[in-house]
Amino acid sequence: STDLTSTVGYDSIIQHLNDGRKNCKEFEDFLKERAIIEEKYGKELINLSKKKPCGQTELNTLKRSLDVFKQQIDNVGQGHIQLAQTLREEAKKMEDFREKQKLHRKKIELIMEAIHKNRNAQYKKTMEVKQTCCCFLPLPLGMHPGTPPPSLSRFWQLFMKLAQTKSALEDSDRSYQQSVTTLEKVREEWQKEHIKACEFFETQECERISYVRNALWLHVNQLSLGCVQNDEKYEEIRKSLEMCSIEKDVDFFVNLRKTGSLAPAPVVYENYYNTQRNVTPARSPLPVPISR
């Protein structure tokens, strides 16, 4: 700003840096929340694989496939829990980076605060001295053109007063010049420190953008790695299913539950009625009744 005492540009930079710090905190909180979700999801998967029955009475190859399935789901759950821990570690790194930048920046802000205070005080003092030096001082009474000449004693009084006024003006002028010189030194020092502060803030902002960019990249890579690892676990399930044989499982069940190798003999009709009619008892005093 062209106004020497203005801090509008500096304030704008500080506001931007504070916004950047806030954005880092938001991403940090995002990672923490994602970690909570991943951990909860992982624990739920583990509980599901351990507590929920899944094909308990299956036999042979399909049973092995289901066992592999449950084990890999458990492993996927463990992977999500590990990812949650990784995300918490990344959030902690982001927090450390954010606090480190804050501490370093605080030192520069304290320097700039002090130099702004000194600059403004010197500027105010210089303007006060200037006002004193440049104010309108009327000529003593009797010294204005057209006024009657004063008496000799009055003349000497006016002369002495004029001399005192002149001396005071000279002192004020010297004080004004000294204040201007001092103010210029303060201005040069402030400008030098302001440039150094801006360069430092720019370096911090570049570091912040680079750090956040790399953190996002790493986060996406971690998620991709998790997907790859999960797919590897799911591939184990697919491999196990490829080994699942319908014929083997059927044969296995038959061999496990078989009751014999021979089928029951055919049931043959036996005519008990006719056979019994044609047979005459040797000694039968009474006829034998035949139930129908």
BELZI-V706361 format. One line per field, one symbol per residue. ss: DSSP state (H for helix, E for strand, - for the rest). psi: psi as a letter, one per 40 degrees, with the letter a starting at -180 (. if undefined). burial: + if it has 9 or more other C-alpha atoms within 8 Angstrom, else -. A space follows every 10 residues. Layout:
ss: ???
psi: ???
burial: ???
//
This chain:
ss: -------HHH HHHHHHHHHH HHHHHHHHHH HHHHHHHHHH HHHHHHHHHH H--------H HHHHHHHHHH HHHHHHHHHH HHHHHHHHHH HHHHHHHHHH HHHHHHHHHH HHHHHHHHHH HHHHHHHHHH HHHH------ ---------- -HHHHHHHHH HHHHHHHHHH HHHHHHHHHH HHHHHHHHHH HHHHHHHHHH HHHHHHHHHH HHHHHHHHHH HHHHHHHHHH HHHHHHHHHH HH---HHHHH HHHHHHH--- ---------- -HHHHHH--- ---------- --
psi: iehdeifddd dddddddddd dddddddddd dddddddddd dddddddddd dhigfdeiib dddddddddd dddddddddd dddddddddd dddddddddd dddddddddd dddddddddd dddddddddd dddeihhiii heeiieiihi iddddddddd dddddddddd dddddddddd dddddddddd dddddddddd dddddddddd dddddddddd dddddddddd dddddddddd ddehhddddd ddddddeiei ehiiiihhhh gddddddehh idhhdiihih h.
burial: ---------- --+---+--+ +--++--++- ++-+++++++ +++++++-++ --------++ ++++++-+++ ++++++++++ +++++-++-+ ++-++--+-- +---+--+-- -+--++-+++ -++-++--++ --+------+ -+-------- ----+--+-- ++------+- -++-++--++ -++--++--+ --++--+--- +--++--+-- -+--+---+- -+---+---+ --++-++--+ +--++--++- -++------- ---------- ---------- ---------- --
//
